[in-house]
Amino acid sequence: MKDLRIVFMGTPEFATTILKRLVEENYTIAGVITAPDRPAGRGRKLQESDVKKYASEQGLRVLQPTNLKSEEFLVELKSLEANLQIVVAFRMLPKVVWAMPDYGTFNLHASLLPDYRGAAPINWAIINGETETGVTTFFIDEKIDTGEIILQERTTIDPEDNAGALHDKLMHLGAALVVKTVKQIAFGDIKTQKQVTSEPVKEAFKIHKDTCKIDWNQSLEAIHNHIRGLSPYPAAWSNFINGENEMSLKIYKSTIEKDDHNFEIGHVLHTKKEIKVAVKNGFIKLLELQLPGKKKMKTQDVLNGLEIENFARML
């Protein structure tokens, strides 16, 4: 069995859960690399990454380089004398970094590679209506998410899952897979396989504001998947025309109501308790939404303070 000294690289909560599992399994963490502190909130106070907070609590050595190619950082990284690096939700590494340890650098990705390479695999799997996804460990190479696969673990995407629920499911599944991968490396029992790309390629492009805008001309199912695939963050949104007022609102939760109707696409129907939007072959019933300057609320609570005109519509 190999004596491993691990450098862990990551930033958000997803990565923290994996680091915590490694610490609990008593692996030697030689150092933790995470993003520099960044200003956030109204006061623009410097905020530490989730990974840094946990690593500091555990007394682990933390490095926060702004330039992964700087001589100063590379000397400091080498001084940690790690023989394995693990990357979870970090940024692209230069070869001089990922090629440094004797046993390589592996990444945990929240999809079944080669599907959904890229920045937002969890969101896109739901947006595209997938019913299955998973996590993959792979050795890093020159390109993004293309290295040889070590292990994969599958899980279902349930109809009620949104991006937040799937994030948590894959976070815990990923923690177990990382530990399993580390054990195989420690025992020299690694068998990798090259990624075979099928056509058409399923991509996981970075999510932008324009990506989040709802196209009410899409199918009933596609709109519903779009909403849950972006909930709770960054959230799907739509322009809402209500009489002479136009506003942008966020939609966090919906259900599907199949029905043949003669309403125009985007027409808003409402009662004292519900709001639904006419689309092809039915209605999207809105369950949770957020008006400008307000907090996220259930639709019935929104209706207590919002009067909807007869010819209101979504654009």
C-alpha positions as CSV (number, residue, x, y, z in Angstrom):
1,M,0.0,0.0,0.0
2,K,1.3,3.4,-1.0
3,D,1.8,6.2,1.6
4,L,-0.2,9.0,0.1
5,R,0.3,12.8,0.7
6,I,-2.6,14.6,-0.9
7,V,-3.0,18.2,-2.1
8,F,-6.7,19.0,-2.4
9,M,-8.0,21.7,-4.7
10,G,-11.5,23.1,-4.5
11,T,-13.7,26.1,-3.6
12,P,-17.5,25.7,-3.0
13,E,-19.6,23.5,-0.6
14,F,-19.6,20.7,-3.1
15,A,-15.8,20.4,-2.7
16,T,-15.8,20.9,1.0
17,T,-17.9,17.8,1.5
18,I,-15.3,15.7,-0.4
19,L,-12.4,17.2,1.6
20,K,-14.3,16.5,4.8
21,R,-14.7,12.9,3.9
22,L,-11.0,12.5,3.1
23,V,-10.1,14.0,6.5
24,E,-12.6,11.7,8.2
25,E,-11.0,8.7,6.4
26,N,-7.6,9.9,8.0
27,Y,-5.8,10.5,4.7
28,T,-2.8,12.9,5.0
29,I,-3.8,16.2,3.5
30,A,-0.5,18.0,2.8
31,G,-2.2,21.2,1.7
32,V,-5.4,22.8,0.3
33,I,-5.5,25.1,-2.7
34,T,-8.6,27.3,-3.0
35,A,-9.7,30.6,-4.5
36,P,-8.5,33.9,-3.1
37,D,-10.9,35.7,-0.7
38,R,-13.3,37.8,-2.6
39,P,-15.5,40.9,-1.6
40,A,-19.2,40.1,-1.3
41,G,-22.4,41.5,0.1
42,R,-23.4,45.1,0.6
43,G,-20.3,45.9,2.7
44,R,-18.0,44.3,0.1
45,K,-16.2,42.5,2.9
46,L,-13.7,39.8,2.0
47,Q,-15.3,36.4,2.1
48,E,-13.4,33.1,2.5
49,S,-14.3,30.2,0.3
50,D,-16.3,27.3,1.9
51,V,-13.2,25.1,1.4
52,K,-10.9,27.6,3.2
53,K,-13.2,27.9,6.2
54,Y,-13.3,24.1,6.7
55,A,-9.6,23.6,6.0
56,S,-8.6,26.4,8.5
57,E,-10.9,24.8,11.2
58,Q,-9.0,21.5,10.6
59,G,-5.6,23.2,10.9
60,L,-4.7,22.4,7.3
61,R,-2.2,24.5,5.3
62,V,-4.1,26.7,2.8
63,L,-2.7,28.3,-0.4
64,Q,-4.7,30.9,-2.3
65,P,-2.8,31.6,-5.5
66,T,-4.0,34.2,-8.0
67,N,-1.7,32.8,-10.7
68,L,-1.2,29.0,-10.9
69,K,1.9,29.5,-13.1
70,S,3.7,31.9,-10.8
71,E,7.1,30.8,-9.6
72,E,6.3,31.6,-6.0
73,F,3.2,29.3,-6.0
74,L,5.0,26.5,-7.8
75,V,7.8,26.5,-5.3
76,E,5.3,26.5,-2.4
77,L,3.3,23.7,-4.0
78,K,6.4,21.5,-4.6
79,S,7.4,22.1,-1.0
80,L,4.2,20.3,0.2
81,E,5.8,17.1,-1.2
82,A,2.4,15.7,-2.3
83,N,2.3,12.5,-4.5
84,L,-1.4,12.8,-5.4
85,Q,-3.6,15.8,-6.2
86,I,-7.4,15.8,-6.1
87,V,-9.5,18.5,-7.8
88,V,-13.1,19.2,-7.1
89,A,-15.0,22.3,-8.5
90,F,-11.8,24.3,-9.0
91,R,-10.4,25.9,-12.1
92,M,-8.4,24.6,-15.1
93,L,-4.8,23.7,-14.1
94,P,-1.7,24.3,-16.1
95,K,0.3,21.1,-16.9
96,V,3.2,22.2,-14.7
97,V,0.7,21.8,-11.8
98,W,-1.3,18.7,-12.7
99,A,1.8,16.8,-13.8
100,M,3.7,17.5,-10.6
101,P,2.7,14.6,-8.3
102,D,4.0,11.0,-8.9
103,Y,0.6,9.4,-8.8
104,G,-1.1,12.1,-10.9
105,T,-4.0,14.5,-10.4
106,F,-7.5,13.4,-10.7
107,N,-10.8,15.3,-10.9
108,L,-14.3,14.6,-9.7
109,H,-16.9,15.7,-12.2
110,A,-20.7,15.7,-11.6
111,S,-21.7,13.8,-14.7
112,L,-21.2,10.5,-16.5
113,L,-18.3,11.6,-18.8
114,P,-18.0,12.1,-21.7
115,D,-21.5,13.5,-21.4
116,Y,-21.9,17.0,-20.0
117,R,-18.3,18.1,-20.0
118,G,-18.1,21.7,-18.8
119,A,-19.1,24.2,-16.1
120,A,-22.7,23.3,-15.4
121,P,-23.4,19.5,-15.7
122,I,-26.0,19.4,-13.0
123,N,-28.1,22.1,-14.5
124,W,-28.0,20.9,-18.1
125,A,-28.8,17.3,-17.2
126,I,-32.1,18.4,-15.7
127,I,-32.8,21.0,-18.4
128,N,-32.4,18.4,-21.1
129,G,-34.8,16.0,-19.3
130,E,-32.3,13.3,-18.4
131,T,-33.5,10.6,-16.0
132,E,-30.0,9.4,-15.1
133,T,-26.7,11.0,-14.3
134,G,-23.8,10.3,-12.0
135,V,-20.2,11.2,-11.0
136,T,-16.9,10.4,-12.6
137,T,-13.3,10.5,-11.4
138,F,-10.7,10.9,-14.1
139,F,-7.0,11.8,-14.5
140,I,-6.5,15.4,-15.7
141,D,-4.9,16.0,-19.1
142,E,-4.4,19.0,-21.4
143,K,-8.1,19.5,-22.2
144,I,-11.2,20.1,-20.1
145,D,-12.8,17.0,-18.7
146,T,-11.3,14.7,-21.3
147,G,-8.8,12.6,-19.3
148,E,-8.9,8.8,-18.8
149,I,-11.8,7.7,-16.6
150,I,-11.0,5.9,-13.3
151,L,-14.4,5.2,-11.8
152,Q,-18.1,6.2,-12.3
153,E,-21.2,5.9,-10.1
154,R,-24.7,6.3,-11.5
155,T,-27.9,7.7,-9.9
156,T,-31.4,8.5,-11.0
157,I,-32.8,12.0,-11.6
158,D,-36.2,11.9,-10.0
159,P,-39.1,13.9,-11.5
160,E,-39.2,16.1,-8.5
161,D,-35.5,16.8,-8.4
162,N,-34.3,20.3,-9.1
163,A,-30.7,21.4,-9.5
164,G,-30.3,21.9,-5.8
165,A,-31.5,18.5,-4.8
166,L,-29.4,16.8,-7.5
167,H,-26.4,18.9,-6.4
168,D,-26.7,17.4,-2.9
169,K,-27.3,13.9,-4.2
170,L,-24.1,14.0,-6.4
171,M,-22.1,15.7,-3.7
172,H,-22.5,12.8,-1.3
173,L,-22.2,10.2,-4.1
174,G,-19.0,12.0,-5.2
175,A,-17.5,11.9,-1.8
176,A,-17.8,8.1,-1.7
177,L,-16.4,7.8,-5.2
178,V,-13.4,9.9,-4.4
179,V,-12.5,7.8,-1.4
180,K,-12.9,4.6,-3.5
181,T,-10.6,6.1,-6.1
182,V,-8.0,7.1,-3.5
183,K,-8.1,3.6,-2.1
184,Q,-7.5,2.1,-5.5
185,I,-4.5,4.4,-6.1
186,A,-3.1,3.6,-2.7
187,F,-3.3,-0.2,-3.4
188,G,-2.0,0.2,-7.0
189,D,-5.2,-1.2,-8.3
190,I,-6.0,1.4,-11.0
191,K,-7.5,0.5,-14.3
192,T,-8.5,3.5,-16.5
193,Q,-10.4,3.7,-19.7
194,K,-10.3,6.3,-22.5
195,Q,-13.3,8.5,-23.0
196,V,-15.2,7.6,-26.2
197,T,-17.3,10.5,-27.4
198,S,-20.6,9.7,-28.9
199,E,-22.6,11.9,-31.3
200,P,-24.4,14.2,-30.7
201,V,-22.1,15.5,-27.8
202,K,-24.0,16.6,-24.7
203,E,-22.4,19.8,-23.5
204,A,-22.6,21.6,-20.1
205,F,-21.9,25.2,-21.1
206,K,-21.6,27.9,-18.5
207,I,-25.0,29.3,-17.5
208,H,-25.6,33.0,-18.4
209,K,-28.5,35.3,-17.8
210,D,-29.8,34.8,-21.3
211,T,-29.6,31.0,-20.8
212,C,-32.0,31.4,-17.8
213,K,-34.8,33.2,-19.8
214,I,-37.8,31.1,-20.4
215,D,-38.9,30.5,-23.9
216,W,-42.7,30.0,-23.6
217,N,-42.8,28.6,-27.1
218,Q,-41.0,25.5,-26.1
219,S,-42.9,22.3,-25.1
220,L,-44.7,21.9,-21.8
221,E,-42.0,19.5,-20.6
222,A,-39.1,21.5,-21.8
223,I,-40.2,24.6,-19.9
224,H,-40.8,22.7,-16.7
225,N,-37.4,21.1,-17.0
226,H,-35.8,24.5,-17.6
227,I,-37.3,25.9,-14.4
228,R,-36.3,23.0,-12.2
229,G,-32.9,22.7,-13.8
230,L,-32.1,26.3,-12.7
231,S,-33.6,26.2,-9.3
232,P,-32.7,27.4,-6.7
233,Y,-29.7,29.1,-8.5
234,P,-29.4,31.0,-10.7
235,A,-33.2,30.7,-11.4
236,A,-35.3,30.8,-14.5
237,W,-36.9,34.2,-15.3
238,S,-39.4,35.8,-17.6
239,N,-40.7,39.2,-18.5
240,F,-44.2,39.7,-17.1
241,I,-46.6,42.2,-18.7
242,N,-49.4,43.1,-16.3
243,G,-51.5,46.0,-17.6
244,E,-49.2,48.9,-18.2
245,N,-46.5,47.4,-16.0
246,E,-43.6,45.2,-17.2
247,M,-41.4,43.4,-14.7
248,S,-38.8,40.6,-14.7
249,L,-39.7,37.8,-12.3
250,K,-37.9,34.6,-11.3
251,I,-39.7,31.2,-11.2
252,Y,-38.4,28.5,-8.9
253,K,-41.0,25.8,-9.0
254,S,-43.7,24.6,-11.4
255,T,-46.0,21.8,-12.3
256,I,-47.4,20.6,-15.7
257,E,-51.0,20.7,-16.6
258,K,-51.8,19.0,-19.9
259,D,-54.8,20.4,-21.7
260,D,-56.0,21.5,-25.2
261,H,-56.8,25.2,-25.1
262,N,-57.2,28.2,-27.4
263,F,-55.2,30.7,-25.3
264,E,-52.2,32.5,-26.9
265,I,-48.8,31.3,-25.8
266,G,-47.8,33.2,-22.6
267,H,-51.3,34.2,-21.6
268,V,-51.5,34.3,-17.8
269,L,-54.6,32.8,-16.1
270,H,-55.1,33.2,-12.4
271,T,-57.5,32.6,-9.5
272,K,-57.1,33.7,-5.8
273,K,-54.7,30.8,-5.3
274,E,-52.9,30.0,-8.5
275,I,-51.2,31.4,-11.6
276,K,-50.7,29.4,-14.7
277,V,-49.2,30.2,-18.1
278,A,-50.6,28.9,-21.4
279,V,-48.1,27.0,-23.5
280,K,-48.3,24.3,-26.2
281,N,-50.5,21.4,-25.2
282,G,-51.3,22.8,-21.7
283,F,-50.3,25.1,-18.9
284,I,-47.3,25.7,-16.7
285,K,-48.6,26.2,-13.2
286,L,-46.3,28.4,-11.1
287,L,-45.7,27.3,-7.5
288,E,-42.9,29.5,-6.3
289,L,-41.7,32.8,-7.7
290,Q,-40.0,36.1,-6.9
291,L,-41.0,39.6,-7.8
292,P,-38.4,42.4,-8.2
293,G,-37.2,43.5,-4.8
294,K,-39.1,40.8,-3.0
295,K,-38.1,37.4,-1.5
296,K,-39.0,34.1,-3.0
297,M,-42.6,33.2,-2.1
298,K,-45.3,30.6,-2.8
299,T,-47.7,31.7,-5.5
300,Q,-50.6,32.1,-3.1
301,D,-48.6,34.5,-1.0
302,V,-47.6,36.5,-4.1
303,L,-51.2,36.9,-5.0
304,N,-52.1,38.4,-1.7
305,G,-50.2,41.5,-2.7
306,L,-50.4,41.4,-6.5
307,E,-53.4,42.3,-8.7
308,I,-53.2,40.5,-12.0
309,E,-54.9,42.2,-15.0
310,N,-57.2,40.2,-17.3
311,F,-54.8,40.3,-20.3
312,A,-51.5,39.7,-18.4
313,R,-48.9,37.7,-20.3
314,M,-45.4,36.3,-20.1
315,L,-42.8,37.2,-22.7
